[in-house]
Amino acid sequence: MTDLFSYNKITAEIAEEIRKKIGANNVSTDEEKLESYSHDEVPQSNYGRKYIAELLVFPESTQHVSEIMKIAHDERIPVTPRGAGTGLSSGALPVFGGIVMSFEKMNRIIELDEDNLTITVEPGVVTAEISRMASRHDLLYAGDPCSGDASFIGGNIAENAGGNKVIKYGATGAQLLALEAVLADGSVTWFGGKRRKDVTGLDFVHLMAGSEGILAVITKAVLKLLPLPRHSVDLLAAFPDARSAINFVPRIVTEGGLIPASVEFMDDKALKLVEKYLNASVPAGDAGAALIIQLEGNDEERLEEQFEAIGKLSQRHGAYEVYVADTRSTKERIWQARKGVPEALSAFYSRYTKEDLVVPTASVPKLLEMLRGETEPYGLEYITYGHAGDGNMHCTIVCPECDNWHDRLHAAQQRIYAKLIKMGGTLSGEHGIGYKRRGYMKFFLDDAQIELIKRVKLAFDPQNILNPGKLVDWGK
Amino acid sequence: MTDLFSYNKITAEIAEEIRKKIGANNVSTDEEKLESYSHDEVPQSNYGRKYIAELLVFPESTQHVSEIMKIAHDERIPVTPRGAGTGLSSGALPVFGGIVMSFEKMNRIIELDEDNLTITVEPGVVTAEISRMASRHDLLYAGDPCSGDASFIGGNIAENAGGNKVIKYGATGAQLLALEAVLADGSVTWFGGKRRKDVTGLDFVHLMAGSEGILAVITKAVLKLLPLPRHSVDLLAAFPDARSAINFVPRIVTEGGLIPASVEFMDDKALKLVEKYLNASVPAGDAGAALIIQLEGNDEERLEEQFEAIGKLSQRHGAYEVYVADTRSTKERIWQARKGVPEALSAFYSRYTKEDLVVPTASVPKLLEMLRGETEPYGLEYITYGHAGDGNMHCTIVCPECDNWHDRLHAAQQRIYAKLIKMGGTLSGEHGIGYKRRGYMKFFLDDAQIELIKRVKLAFDPQNILNPGKLVDWGK
């Protein structure tokens, strides 16, 4: 077998051929532009060097994508599909150069089908636009990543983005009915259809969710819609400490008997950091920890009963104050705190690593205890926030004054991951593996499964040209 | 490449080796037994000849499965995993002989985890037992295939079984959190975990759902549970004809604004057939068509409002009578009619083919019209029932007095499938492709996708020993 990672460079002739196929205005070799498409939102301190593409392409249609892939396949050139660049795992870095394929010009909402409750979109549509379009028709698109105001739906699918409503509706993958995909050799095919059930073939629709662009290129998606819940209420419960807040989370379902749309967590450090960043007080800003609980329903009275019951239940379990938000402005105030955490982190720290640990929901208290135990000995600090309702915590490790940052971090990570595995947890819940975490995959998946991932990748892409080097450790 | 379908026979030595590994009491070559494991519930008239295994094995553990697979892999012997034999696509037929692996001895419920809302089971557990165990803990297992009183959960997963509650909860695949799997070479691995989110690797959990035993052998499954809805009500609405019943279905969501747990349909012929079979009248037995609508909720009063609203809405859309069932006995009476249809069909017809057509939900009325148009010219009759809420209709084609049954049937199927594709429909919603429908796959999936399915199958199973010859047409 020839080296899977030996690629050809893009010659002037190849670039010219691509310009001819998709139009010169959809191709760029501008250095500044190449530079700005060379990273996502992982701080560069995580991987040191820059990975610059040779050519940027901005296809306007499935046909364009197919033409580009045919050329890349014939010439053996790597292609890295790219959404809005909001990724958190260096998944869109063109590690082997070649082509970066940006979807910003494929940004049309093609159809909203009220009879079948579906919306068909191109991959470059900003996720929040899908939600807004749906809600104008009294419908809900249930995918809700925190990056939704910026990220593209194509990237959400490639990463199987989670977000705030996974506990009730599932992650992005659960919203998918069908995908149009361009295969590595340029063939165009449809996985699934506008159908609520389908066993005609293998389920490639859901295999594509979270496949990080290594299998095929998404060119259209058909997403499920639901009737829009008529009312929603957000509670913010302030607890004296992280432990009591986290211990309360499973009670919402087991004692409260209902599935909220969201249960979000912030520890004291996250609350204080966001207050500092916003330069304003936030609700429960001085709490030891806070939970945001969102409830939805069609019956206002019933919803009121529910949030009162959950509020009382939280107080029985240690909450000392409960804020209720049922207007747009009070809700925004509550969510501003939660959604501001990532920005606050990158504003105040140039060097940090955001973990995306996920454990069985009932093990979140144990996870937080473990994190303390495994970071303190290395003199590291951590800020924890995230999706407590589904067990996915974004523990962000920082150490502004540390020398030997990478050594300390890697030593702590190895211990954290070893304990994580013992509690049934894993490496990433929603941010993905990409290039950032590939070296740790061997701790979480056995050799047989890692080999299987590689074989399936090469079954889709025998030339290994689609986003090569990602998801598992290829020794490169 | 050597012929993918050239296998070795099981010699006395190989059989002895297997007996040693898993115990002689777990191996059988009894002819009557081999005969009874040679078919599922597809009438034999559909494929003519019998496919008999050389050896039956009844593993009691993952270890046993692994040992058997290692031997089969080394000796190049086909292995057909088998659940309860309730399949409807000849998926468990040992088409190339070899080993049939029955899971009837791996039938333990391993754990019900109330804190994480999961249940962990072996593949041979009868699906209804899972539901009963969950409900004893006030929890719901939301998978609900019509065969649930007999079928095994392993078979449900392999077929991505649908059933009565897909409209609200999704099919079996949507209930999966994790699978323990034995790969073709005998390696044991876990896909997923007891986690609500997981992007650590490719999503092989959902790829396994509906993969018909061609990728790997399922040895354990972790399934999601939900809080059990405290109340449920079933409505049976009698309509003058199929068209008015079917036209009403999408209104439940779009005008009624709620997602029922089930919407089931029976045409006049299905109702009469089941009355004849039960030798008793059924509710709406003389209707032109009937819908069963199941609503669930925690608040009895609110549920009452809902079913009254849906009842009135149905009457505005042509229902002339609405039965409400809210006790166990009245509910059973309603569901007895629906669940009795498959048995009634096989009692009265020795020659029939049950289609599993699925279309976008709003296209069900067009589907029924089309079926009439494409069967009548061939002198064929059809009986239609199924899951109207998710667009999946079990149209069963019969013709008791016909000569040239196969010719007429195939001619009608070709025309039905061509029109089905035009309306965005596909070949199978929940029964699977198996051996029965493989020849029709080329109408529904393009060559690129069929090749991809084959390459992914061989990425999992390079020796092609796991349930060979199924899902797509391999030219064998």
Chai-1 contact restraints between the chains, C-beta under 6 A:
chainA,res_idxA,chainB,res_idxB,connection_type,confidence,min_distance_angstrom,max_distance_angstrom,comment,restraint_id
A,D115,B,P250,contact,1.0,0.0,6.0,A-B,restraint_1
A,D115,B,A362,contact,1.0,0.0,6.0,A-B,restraint_2
A,N116,B,P360,contact,1.0,0.0,6.0,A-B,restraint_3
A,N116,B,T361,contact,1.0,0.0,6.0,A-B,restraint_4
A,N116,B,A362,contact,1.0,0.0,6.0,A-B,restraint_5
A,N160,B,V199,contact,1.0,0.0,6.0,A-B,restraint_6
A,G162,B,K197,contact,1.0,0.0,6.0,A-B,restraint_7
A,V166,B,K197,contact,1.0,0.0,6.0,A-B,restraint_8
A,A171,B,K197,contact,1.0,0.0,6.0,A-B,restraint_9
A,L183,B,A448,contact,1.0,0.0,6.0,A-B,restraint_10
A,S187,B,A448,contact,1.0,0.0,6.0,A-B,restraint_11
A,T189,B,D446,contact,1.0,0.0,6.0,A-B,restraint_12
A,T189,B,A448,contact,1.0,0.0,6.0,A-B,restraint_13
A,T189,B,Q449,contact,1.0,0.0,6.0,A-B,restraint_14
A,G193,B,G424,contact,1.0,0.0,6.0,A-B,restraint_15
A,K194,B,P360,contact,1.0,0.0,6.0,A-B,restraint_16
A,K194,B,G424,contact,1.0,0.0,6.0,A-B,restraint_17
A,R195,B,V358,contact,1.0,0.0,6.0,A-B,restraint_18
A,R196,B,D390,contact,1.0,0.0,6.0,A-B,restraint_19
A,R196,B,G391,contact,1.0,0.0,6.0,A-B,restraint_20
A,K197,B,G162,contact,1.0,0.0,6.0,A-B,restraint_21
A,K197,B,V166,contact,1.0,0.0,6.0,A-B,restraint_22
A,K197,B,A171,contact,1.0,0.0,6.0,A-B,restraint_23
A,K197,B,V358,contact,1.0,0.0,6.0,A-B,restraint_24
A,K197,B,D390,contact,1.0,0.0,6.0,A-B,restraint_25
A,K197,B,N392,contact,1.0,0.0,6.0,A-B,restraint_26
A,K197,B,G429,contact,1.0,0.0,6.0,A-B,restraint_27
A,K197,B,E430,contact,1.0,0.0,6.0,A-B,restraint_28
A,D198,B,T426,contact,1.0,0.0,6.0,A-B,restraint_29
A,V199,B,N160,contact,1.0,0.0,6.0,A-B,restraint_30
A,V199,B,G210,contact,1.0,0.0,6.0,A-B,restraint_31
A,V199,B,S428,contact,1.0,0.0,6.0,A-B,restraint_32
A,V199,B,G432,contact,1.0,0.0,6.0,A-B,restraint_33
A,T200,B,T426,contact,1.0,0.0,6.0,A-B,restraint_34
A,T200,B,L427,contact,1.0,0.0,6.0,A-B,restraint_35
A,T200,B,S428,contact,1.0,0.0,6.0,A-B,restraint_36
A,T200,B,F444,contact,1.0,0.0,6.0,A-B,restraint_37
A,G201,B,L445,contact,1.0,0.0,6.0,A-B,restraint_38
A,G201,B,I453,contact,1.0,0.0,6.0,A-B,restraint_39
A,L202,B,S211,contact,1.0,0.0,6.0,A-B,restraint_40
A,L202,B,I453,contact,1.0,0.0,6.0,A-B,restraint_41
A,D203,B,H206,contact,1.0,0.0,6.0,A-B,restraint_42
A,D203,B,L207,contact,1.0,0.0,6.0,A-B,restraint_43
A,D203,B,G210,contact,1.0,0.0,6.0,A-B,restraint_44
A,H206,B,D203,contact,1.0,0.0,6.0,A-B,restraint_45
A,H206,B,H206,contact,1.0,0.0,6.0,A-B,restraint_46
A,L207,B,D203,contact,1.0,0.0,6.0,A-B,restraint_47
A,L207,B,L207,contact,1.0,0.0,6.0,A-B,restraint_48
A,G210,B,V199,contact,1.0,0.0,6.0,A-B,restraint_49
A,G210,B,D203,contact,1.0,0.0,6.0,A-B,restraint_50
A,S211,B,L202,contact,1.0,0.0,6.0,A-B,restraint_51
A,P227,B,G257,contact,1.0,0.0,6.0,A-B,restraint_52
A,P250,B,D115,contact,1.0,0.0,6.0,A-B,restraint_53
A,G257,B,P227,contact,1.0,0.0,6.0,A-B,restraint_54
A,D299,B,R302,contact,1.0,0.0,6.0,A-B,restraint_55
A,R302,B,D299,contact,1.0,0.0,6.0,A-B,restraint_56
A,R302,B,R302,contact,1.0,0.0,6.0,A-B,restraint_57
A,V358,B,R195,contact,1.0,0.0,6.0,A-B,restraint_58
A,V358,B,K197,contact,1.0,0.0,6.0,A-B,restraint_59
A,P360,B,N116,contact,1.0,0.0,6.0,A-B,restraint_60
A,P360,B,K194,contact,1.0,0.0,6.0,A-B,restraint_61
A,T361,B,N116,contact,1.0,0.0,6.0,A-B,restraint_62
A,A362,B,D115,contact,1.0,0.0,6.0,A-B,restraint_63
A,A362,B,N116,contact,1.0,0.0,6.0,A-B,restraint_64
A,D390,B,R196,contact,1.0,0.0,6.0,A-B,restraint_65
A,D390,B,K197,contact,1.0,0.0,6.0,A-B,restraint_66
A,G391,B,R196,contact,1.0,0.0,6.0,A-B,restraint_67
A,N392,B,K197,contact,1.0,0.0,6.0,A-B,restraint_68
A,G424,B,G193,contact,1.0,0.0,6.0,A-B,restraint_69
A,G424,B,K194,contact,1.0,0.0,6.0,A-B,restraint_70
A,T426,B,G193,contact,1.0,0.0,6.0,A-B,restraint_71
A,T426,B,D198,contact,1.0,0.0,6.0,A-B,restraint_72
A,T426,B,T200,contact,1.0,0.0,6.0,A-B,restraint_73
A,L427,B,T200,contact,1.0,0.0,6.0,A-B,restraint_74
A,S428,B,V199,contact,1.0,0.0,6.0,A-B,restraint_75
A,S428,B,T200,contact,1.0,0.0,6.0,A-B,restraint_76
A,G429,B,K197,contact,1.0,0.0,6.0,A-B,restraint_77
A,E430,B,K197,contact,1.0,0.0,6.0,A-B,restraint_78
A,G432,B,V199,contact,1.0,0.0,6.0,A-B,restraint_79
A,F444,B,T200,contact,1.0,0.0,6.0,A-B,restraint_80
A,L445,B,G201,contact,1.0,0.0,6.0,A-B,restraint_81
A,D446,B,T189,contact,1.0,0.0,6.0,A-B,restraint_82
A,A448,B,L183,contact,1.0,0.0,6.0,A-B,restraint_83
A,A448,B,S187,contact,1.0,0.0,6.0,A-B,restraint_84
A,A448,B,T189,contact,1.0,0.0,6.0,A-B,restraint_85
A,Q449,B,T189,contact,1.0,0.0,6.0,A-B,restraint_86
A,I453,B,G201,contact,1.0,0.0,6.0,A-B,restraint_87
A,I453,B,L202,contact,1.0,0.0,6.0,A-B,restraint_88
A,R455,B,A459,contact,1.0,0.0,6.0,A-B,restraint_89
A,V456,B,V456,contact,1.0,0.0,6.0,A-B,restraint_90
A,V456,B,A459,contact,1.0,0.0,6.0,A-B,restraint_91
A,A459,B,R455,contact,1.0,0.0,6.0,A-B,restraint_92
A,A459,B,V456,contact,1.0,0.0,6.0,A-B,restraint_93
A,A459,B,A459,contact,1.0,0.0,6.0,A-B,restraint_94
